[in-house]
Amino acid sequence: MKTWRTSSYTGNENNCVEVAMTSAIADIRDTKDRSGGELTFSTSAFGAFLTEAKSGRAAHQ
């Protein structure tokens, strides 16, 4: 069974994504449509995405 985590920035509106991670993969789903499917990434790819998102560089491309 996956343990899903939601960002602390989500608030009461559930307008965010949830992440379930293992040592090898990161699954992402929409908090508003939990049965709508998941995106699966390697943890290294997801880590690279988070690094870019936190740096602000991805917003300008």
C-alpha positions, -999 to 999 in steps of 0.1 A, spaced: 0 0 0 13 34 -9 16 62 16 5 95 -1 18 128 11 4 162 3 23 195 3 19 216 34 11 245 10 -21 228 -2 -45 243 24 -82 235 25 -88 236 -12 -69 205 -22 -55 223 -53 -22 205 -52 -6 171 -60 2 141 -37 34 121 -39 40 85 -29 77 75 -29 97 43 -27 135 40 -30 131 37 -68 100 56 -79 79 86 -72 42 85 -81 23 117 -84 -15 123 -85 -40 151 -84 -56 157 -50 -89 167 -66 -90 136 -88 -73 107 -69 -88 81 -91 -77 99 -123 -44 81 -127 -8 86 -116 24 98 -132 54 77 -123 90 89 -123 123 75 -111 134 91 -79 164 106 -96 142 123 -123 118 135 -96 147 148 -75 160 167 -105 126 182 -112 123 194 -75 158 209 -77 148 229 -108 114 239 -94 129 251 -62 156 271 -80 130 290 -101 147 283 -133 120 260 -147 94 288 -145 113 308 -171 115 282 -198 
